[in-house]
């Protein structure tokens, strides 16, 4: 491990063995690249000189438990990239919970670290900016979608009372960053949103950003980085499966058969069978009529809804791990065994797996592991102790957003979610069971129908920044215009405004 201390955008102190490659005349980023060339097997830590005695060296191995991790911690009250980036970026990685380790591409020069091997892969792909903060944010923003694992982590420091000054908001820098890291159309939307919601007419930054080239990373940039986590996340190695089901007797049977053939068998399978018809009984006779190599815990309820069903099932989980499954999936015999190999290698306790329908084109499938912005309630394996205080928010029942909300609950406890393309799950998307009834939503008979759906709005209110909500409002305004009946733009604007307020009203009502 090499520790580099800096001040005023220059390195002022380094570890003893790097003295020969350190130069005060070069930028911090340039020095880091040269240090990485000299010591390609080392982890490189950067820190502001004032934080030297607060650096939590004992936690470094825990934070950087594999080579693909980049982490930092920001002691300023705002981020280097302005919050108005939310008009452009709708991901859950902007509203950072600074109390826990939280996935984000928003890096800070205050304190952080990255492995030398990562810097060497990037030195010819990303320009070495003189501004160290810009360089770090550029690496993380480009690298995150390609498999670089990026975090804000308070464990980098211990007992630190210091607060750094606010970053000065720079519109030129903001437009430049958007131009270099997002599709070109977002520059125009950023310009529009700044005027609509901030009453800022950023003409000069808008025009100047076109002089900058877009930045790219090769898709396979990090494929050859050796991944062998130091985290020992598997102890007992036991797993339970939870499956909510309604009217899919045959499909559920095939799913259970697949589990019975696993080379690594689950201990328990919790089935929550729903049937809204009063006085009915279970149709799953094969649960008792056949012998299964695992215990089946069968819950029968007349209350429908995936949130309620999953909550009932989670209460019955006893094993170290839990696989959240659907009732119409097919898996190979080595599925669970292979998944545990991925978990052991990567060192993560939440993993969402590749889940595709039979006709999905293979060339469209995601090829690399990366930090997932959502959560798959029918294709994820998580450590049971991490979700023992969590439940699916019943406000999302019969709507959209419960998966994303559950994922956000995990992140806000400090648990990241990794997407792994392998092993795959085949999702049959079976027809709806014959006795299902359509749930009548509370706002179904309103004269002014909410837009977007109140549960979609609820997710955004709970987990996104105000700028992200406003940015979504603008995008939806243009998208919705193409598919609705009112073509008079002025009339459409006023109708849309009423629908948006109606959605916000119902989202707040659901939340309360």
ZAMARGU-4260 file (C-alpha; in steps of 0.2 Angstrom, whole numbers, plus 5000, padded with zeros to 4 digits):
<rodrens>
0) 5000/5000/5000 | 5006/5017/4995 | 4999/5033/5004 | 5000/5050/4995 | 4996/5066/5004
5) 4991/5081/4994 | 4987/5100/4997 | 4982/5114/4984 | 4981/5101/4970 | 4999/5096/4973
10) 5007/5081/4981 | 5016/5086/4997 | 5021/5070/5005 | 5022/5051/5000 | 5027/5035/5007
15) 5045/5032/5008 | 5047/5020/4994 | 5039/5032/4981 | 5051/5046/4984 | 5060/5043/4967
20) 5044/5045/4957 | 5036/5059/4966 | 5037/5077/4958 | 5029/5092/4965 | 5029/5100/4948
25) 5017/5087/4941 | 4998/5085/4944 | 4992/5073/4957 | 4984/5062/4943 | 5000/5062/4933
30) 5010/5057/4949 | 4998/5043/4953 | 5000/5036/4936 | 5019/5036/4937 | 5018/5028/4955
35) 5006/5015/4947 | 5019/5011/4934 | 5033/5009/4947 | 5022/4999/4959 | 5009/4990/4948
40) 5004/4977/4962 | 5000/4990/4975 | 4985/4999/4982 | 4987/5018/4981 | 4978/5029/4994
45) 4976/5047/4992 | 4973/5059/5007 | 4973/5078/5010 | 4987/5082/5022 | 4976/5088/5035
50) 4968/5070/5037 | 4985/5061/5039 | 4982/5056/5057 | 4963/5052/5054 | 4967/5039/5041
55) 4959/5023/5046 | 4973/5011/5040 | 4966/4996/5050 | 4951/4996/5039 | 4959/4997/5022
60) 4960/4979/5018 | 4941/4977/5023 | 4936/4992/5011 | 4948/4987/4997 | 4944/4968/4998
65) 4947/4966/4979 | 4957/4975/4965 | 4942/4982/4956 | 4936/4993/4971 | 4938/5012/4970
70) 4932/5021/4986 | 4933/5039/4993 | 4925/5049/5006 | 4919/5068/5005 | 4920/5079/5020
75) 4913/5094/5011 | 4894/5098/5013 | 4892/5096/4994 | 4899/5086/4980 | 4912/5091/4967
80) 4900/5088/4953 | 4885/5099/4957 | 4868/5092/4963 | 4861/5098/4946 | 4868/5083/4938
85) 4852/5075/4944 | 4843/5083/4929 | 4854/5071/4919 | 4857/5056/4930 | 4842/5046/4936
90) 4852/5032/4945 | 4851/5029/4964 | 4870/5033/4966 | 4868/5052/4968 | 4858/5053/4985
95) 4873/5046/4995 | 4870/5040/5013 | 4887/5046/5021 | 4884/5036/5036 | 4887/5019/5027
100) 4897/5012/5013 | 4887/5017/4998 | 4889/5014/4980 | 4892/5030/4970 | 4903/5037/4956
105) 4904/5054/4964 | 4922/5053/4971 | 4931/5065/4982 | 4949/5070/4983 | 4948/5072/5002
110) 4953/5054/5005 | 4951/5038/4995 | 4960/5024/4985 | 4962/5014/4970 | 4973/4999/4964
115) 4988/5003/4953 | 4982/4990/4941 | 4966/5000/4938 | 4976/5016/4934 | 4987/5007/4922
120) 4972/5001/4912 | 4965/5018/4911 | 4980/5029/4908 | 4978/5028/4889 | 4959/5029/4889
125) 4955/5043/4901 | 4964/5060/4900 | 4975/5064/4915 | 4966/5080/4920 | 4975/5093/4931
130) 4960/5094/4942 | 4961/5079/4953 | 4943/5079/4958 | 4938/5079/4940 | 4950/5065/4936
135) 4943/5054/4950 | 4924/5057/4945 | 4928/5054/4927 | 4936/5037/4931 | 4921/5032/4942
140) 4908/5038/4931 | 4915/5028/4916 | 4921/5013/4925 | 4906/5009/4936 | 4895/5003/4921
145) 4910/4992/4915 | 4913/4983/4932 | 4923/4995/4942 | 4916/4995/4960 | 4914/5013/4967
150) 4910/5018/4985 | 4908/5032/4997 | 4915/5024/5013 | 4916/5033/5030 | 4927/5019/5036
155) 4942/5027/5027 | 4943/5039/5042 | 4942/5038/5061 | 4936/5051/5073 | 4937/5065/5061
160) 4930/5081/5066 | 4935/5091/5051 | 4923/5098/5038 | 4930/5104/5022 | 4924/5120/5013
165) 4909/5119/5001 | 4914/5116/4983 | 4911/5131/4972 | 4897/5127/4959 | 4904/5128/4942
170) 4892/5128/4927 | 4906/5126/4915 | 4913/5111/4923 | 4895/5103/4925 | 4892/5105/4906
175) 4909/5099/4902 | 4906/5083/4913 | 4889/5080/4905 | 4896/5082/4887 | 4910/5070/4891
180) 4901/5056/4900 | 4883/5056/4894 | 4874/5056/4878 | 4873/5073/4869 | 4855/5075/4871
185) 4857/5077/4890 | 4866/5094/4887 | 4851/5101/4880 | 4840/5094/4893 | 4852/5101/4907
190) 4851/5118/4899 | 4832/5117/4898 | 4830/5111/4916 | 4842/5124/4923 | 4831/5137/4916
195) 4814/5129/4921 | 4818/5125/4939 | 4833/5136/4944 | 4829/5151/4932 | 4847/5150/4926
200) 4851/5154/4908 | 4868/5145/4906 | 4872/5150/4888 | 4891/5151/4889 | 4894/5134/4898
205) 4881/5126/4886 | 4891/5132/4870 | 4908/5129/4877 | 4905/5111/4882 | 4904/5107/4863
210) 4923/5109/4862 | 4926/5094/4873 | 4926/5076/4866 | 4916/5062/4873 | 4925/5050/4884
215) 4923/5031/4882 | 4930/5015/4890 | 4931/4999/4881 | 4918/4986/4887 | 4931/4973/4892
220) 4943/4986/4901 | 4942/4977/4918 | 4940/4959/4911 | 4957/4954/4915 | 4958/4961/4932
225) 4960/4946/4944 | 4946/4945/4956 | 4949/4936/4972 | 4940/4944/4987 | 4948/4944/5004
230) 4930/4945/5012 | 4925/4928/5019 | 4906/4930/5017 | 4901/4912/5017 | 4901/4903/5034
235) 4887/4890/5035 | 4884/4890/5016 | 4865/4885/5019 | 4851/4893/5008 | 4832/4894/5008
240) 4821/4898/4993 | 4806/4909/4994 | 4793/4908/4980 | 4776/4918/4980 | 4764/4910/4968
245) 4746/4912/4962 | 4737/4900/4949 | 4753/4893/4942 | 4752/4875/4948 | 4761/4867/4933
250) 4775/4880/4932 | 4778/4880/4950 | 4780/4861/4950 | 4793/4862/4936 | 4802/4875/4946
255) 4802/4864/4962 | 4809/4849/4951 | 4823/4860/4945 | 4828/4864/4964 | 4826/4845/4968
260) 4840/4841/4955 | 4852/4854/4962 | 4870/4849/4965 | 4869/4860/4980 | 4852/4858/4988
265) 4842/4871/4997 | 4837/4867/5015 | 4820/4875/5015 | 4808/4881/5001 | 4795/4893/5007
270) 4780/4894/4996 | 4766/4907/4998 | 4751/4902/4989 | 4738/4915/4986 | 4720/4913/4981
275) 4708/4927/4983 | 4692/4916/4982 | 4685/4914/4999 | 4683/4896/5006 | 4695/4889/4993
280) 4710/4877/4998 | 4727/4874/4990 | 4729/4867/4973 | 4747/4862/4976 | 4743/4843/4980
285) 4761/4838/4975 | 4769/4847/4990 | 4762/4832/5001 | 4760/4819/4988 | 4778/4818/4982
290) 4795/4816/4991 | 4806/4832/4990 | 4824/4832/4995 | 4821/4848/5005 | 4808/4854/5017
295) 4793/4864/5010 | 4785/4877/5021 | 4768/4880/5013 | 4758/4896/5017 | 4741/4898/5010
300) 4732/4915/5010 | 4717/4923/5003 | 4726/4940/5003 | 4734/4943/4986 | 4749/4954/4982
305) 4768/4951/4979 | 4774/4962/4993 | 4763/4954/5006 | 4768/4936/5000 | 4786/4940/5001
310) 4785/4947/5018 | 4776/4932/5024 | 4790/4921/5016 | 4804/4931/5023 | 4798/4928/5041
315) 4801/4909/5038 | 4819/4910/5032 | 4831/4901/5043 | 4847/4898/5033 | 4862/4909/5031
320) 4857/4914/5013 | 4840/4916/5004 | 4836/4915/4986 | 4821/4926/4981 | 4813/4917/4966
325) 4798/4917/4955 | 4786/4903/4952 | 4789/4902/4933 | 4808/4900/4932 | 4820/4886/4926
330) 4837/4884/4932 | 4852/4872/4928 | 4857/4858/4940 | 4872/4867/4945 | 4864/4884/4947
335) 4865/4886/4966 | 4883/4879/4967 | 4889/4891/4953 | 4881/4906/4962 | 4890/4902/4978
340) 4906/4901/4968 | 4903/4919/4962 | 4898/4925/4979 | 4914/4918/4987 | 4925/4925/4973
345) 4917/4942/4973 | 4915/4944/4991 | 4898/4952/4990 | 4882/4947/5000 | 4869/4953/4988
350) 4869/4947/4970 | 4856/4949/4956 | 4858/4936/4943 | 4855/4937/4924 | 4836/4933/4921
355) 4830/4932/4903 | 4815/4926/4894 | 4817/4911/4881 | 4817/4923/4866 | 4829/4935/4872
360) 4844/4938/4860 | 4860/4932/4867 | 4870/4947/4859 | 4859/4959/4870 | 4864/4950/4886
365) 4874/4959/4899 | 4892/4952/4899 | 4901/4959/4914 | 4897/4960/4933 | 4894/4978/4939
370) 4885/4988/4953 | 4866/4986/4950 | 4855/5001/4951 | 4839/4991/4955 | 4835/4974/4963
375) 4827/4958/4956 | 4814/4951/4968 | 4813/4935/4958 | 4832/4933/4954 | 4842/4938/4968
380) 4852/4929/4982 | 4855/4939/4998 | 4863/4936/5015 | 4848/4933/5027 | 4855/4943/5042
385) 4856/4959/5030 | 4838/4959/5027 | 4831/4953/5044 | 4825/4971/5048 | 4818/4974/5031
390) 4802/4971/5023 | 4793/4975/5006 | 4784/4992/5008 | 4766/4988/5007 | 4763/5005/4999
395) 4769/4998/4983 | 4757/4983/4983 | 4749/4981/4966 | 4759/4995/4958 | 4777/4997/4952
400) 4793/5000/4962 | 4794/4988/4976 | 4809/4979/4969 | 4819/4996/4968 | 4813/5001/4985
405) 4819/4985/4993 | 4836/4988/4984 | 4837/5005/4991 | 4833/4999/5009 | 4848/4987/5007
410) 4860/5001/5000 | 4855/5013/5015 | 4860/5000/5027 | 4877/4999/5018 | 4874/4983/5007
415) 4878/4985/4989 | 4870/4975/4975 | 4880/4967/4962 | 4873/4961/4945 | 4881/4944/4939
420) 4877/4938/4921 | 4881/4920/4926 | 4873/4909/4931 | 4857/4913/4921 | 4839/4911/4925
425) 4826/4907/4912 | 4810/4916/4916 | 4795/4909/4907 | 4784/4923/4910 | 4769/4911/4912
430) 4751/4916/4909 | 4742/4924/4923 | 4732/4911/4934 | 4714/4910/4929 | 4706/4915/4946
435) 4716/4932/4947 | 4705/4947/4949 | 4711/4965/4944 | 4715/4975/4959 | 4706/4992/4959
440) 4718/5006/4963 | 4713/5020/4975 | 4715/5033/4961 | 4707/5023/4947 | 4691/5033/4947
445) 4699/5050/4948 | 4694/5062/4935 | 4712/5068/4933 | 4722/5052/4932 | 4740/5053/4940
450) 4755/5053/4929 | 4766/5045/4932 | 4759/5030/4943 | 4759/5036/4961 | 4770/5021/4966
455) 4783/5026/4953 | 4782/5044/4960 | 4783/5037/4978 | 4799/5028/4974 | 4807/5044/4967
460) 4801/5054/4982 | 4808/5042/4994 | 4825/5039/4986 | 4830/5052/4973 | 4835/5070/4974
465) 4824/5084/4970 | 4834/5088/4954 | 4832/5070/4948 | 4813/5071/4951 | 4812/5087/4941
470) 4823/5080/4927 | 4811/5065/4926 | 4797/5077/4925 | 4804/5085/4910 | 4808/5069/4901
475) 4791/5061/4905 | 4783/5077/4898 | 4791/5074/4881 | 4789/5055/4881 | 4770/5056/4886
480) 4766/5069/4873 | 4768/5056/4859 | 4756/5043/4866 | 4742/5054/4873 | 4726/5061/4864
485) 4728/5079/4867 | 4740/5086/4853 | 4737/5105/4857 | 4754/5108/4866 | 4747/5122/4878
490) 4732/5112/4883 | 4743/5097/4885 | 4755/5106/4896 | 4741/5111/4908 | 4734/5094/4908
495) 4751/5086/4912 | 4754/5098/4926 | 4738/5093/4934 | 4742/5075/4932 | 4759/5077/4939
500) 4752/5086/4955 | 4739/5072/4956 | 4753/5059/4956 | 4762/5068/4969 | 4747/5070/4980
505) 4744/5051/4979 | 4762/5047/4982 | 4762/5057/4998 | 4746/5049/5003 | 4753/5032/5001
510) 4769/5037/5010 | 4759/5043/5025
</rodrens>
